[in-house]
Amino acid sequence: MIMRCSLKTVLMGLGLFVLAGCDTSQQSPLGEEDVYASSPDGQTRLVIFRDDYSGLLIQPKVYVDGQHVATCTPGTATTVAVLPGSHRVSGATLKERSINVDVPNGKTTYVSCAVGFGVLVGKVEFTHRFATEAAPKVAKMRAIVAE
């Protein structure tokens, strides 16, 4: 009986401890300015970058809507002028991977390219990144403009 009361007390205390760490304040929703960056000249752009050096020797080609535009090279950011709308960014090592991203008119959308570990060869991975996170990283990279 004494053991049972002590266990209840411990569980209640643990429950209060967990609840004390919960944030009940409302978080502000992400605005468009967090997701997309305004292009200074009003052009619609897609920036594909690689800030990760793992799998350094594996540098797959990157395609936008089936057209080769870049190579997934560490420390580089390739800017591609695109029409507003949805675009498919893809690449392959042993298996093709892709991501669909929307690029609003006059905005810049950021996609990171990374090489994860695979069985024989690293696998290419694409992630849509928030402009507020990606733009400062891209500013420090070697810039390439795709034609």
N, C-alpha and C positions, 0 to 999 in steps of 0.2 A: 504494500500500500504506500509506504513512504517512497519507494523507488518510482512508483507510478506518478505520484504528485511531482516529484523532482523532474521527471521526464517531461511532464506537461509544462512545467514552469520553464524548462530549457527551450522547448519548442515554441512557446509563446514569446519568449524573449528573442529567439532567433527570428520569428516572424516579424516582430516589431523592428528589429535591426534591418531586415531586408526592406520593409516598407519605408523606413526612414531614408533609405537611399533612392527612393523613387522620386522622379521629377514630375510634379503635377501641373507645372506651369505650361501654358500653351506655347508651342514653338511657332515662330512666324513661318509661313509657307515660303518656299524658294521662289524668288522672282525670276523673270526672264533674264535679267541682267546677271544672275548667278549661273545660269545654264549656258547662255550664249553671250558672246562679246560683240559689241557694235563694231562694225568695220569702219575705220576712219574715212574711207573713200566711198562707202556705201556698197562696196562689192560683196557678194556672197561667197564665203570661203569655208573650206574644210581643212583643218590642220591635223596631220597625222604625225605623231611623235613617239619616240622611244626614250624613256628616262631610266630604264632598267638595264643594267649591264650583265645580268645573268644570261647564260647561253650566248655569250658575245660572238662566237664564231658562226652562229646561225642567224642569217640575215635574209629572211624571205622577202620576195617581191610583194608589194601591196597594190591592190587594184581598187579602183572606184568605178562602179557600174561596168565591170569587165575590162576596163582600160588600165594598163600598167602606169602608175603615177609615181611610185616611190619604192624604196627599199627600207625595210624595218631595221635601221642601223642605230645602235646606241648613241645617244647624244645629238640626234638630228631631229629636226622638225620640218616637214614638207608641207607647204601651203598649196592648195589646189583650188583654183577658181571653179565654182560649180553654179548651176542654176538653182534657184530656190526649190525646195521640196525634199523628198526622201531619196537617200542614196545608199547603195550597198557597198560597204568596205570589206574586202576579202583578201585572204592570203593563204598560203599552204606550205606545209613541210611534208609530212606524210599524208595529212588529211586537211582538206580545205576548211577554214573557219571564216565566218563572216558576221557582220553586224549591220543592221539597218539604222541609219541616223537621219533625223530631219534637220534641214538647214534653212532657217527662215530668211526671207529676203533682207539683204543688207547686214546679215549677222555672220559671225564666225563660230563654227562648231568644232570642238576638239575631240579627237579619238586617239587614245594611247594604244600602242602596239607593244606587246611583250612576248617573250618566248618562255613558256613554261616547260617543265621537264616531262619528257615522254619516255617511252620504252627504249627506242633506238635514237630518235632525233627529237629535239625540243618541239613543242607544238606552239604555233602562233595563236595569240589571243588578242582580241580587240575589246576596248572598253570606252564607252562614251564618258567623257570627263566634264565636270563643271568648269566653266570659263574662269571662275574665281580661283580655282585650284590649278588649272593647267597653264593659264597665260603667264604667270610668273616663272614657271619651269621652262616653258618654251622660249621665253625671252633670253635665257642663258644658253640656249642650244645653238648649234650650227644650223642656220636657216637655209632651206632649199625651196625654190619656187618651181613647181611643176608646170610644164608647158602644155 
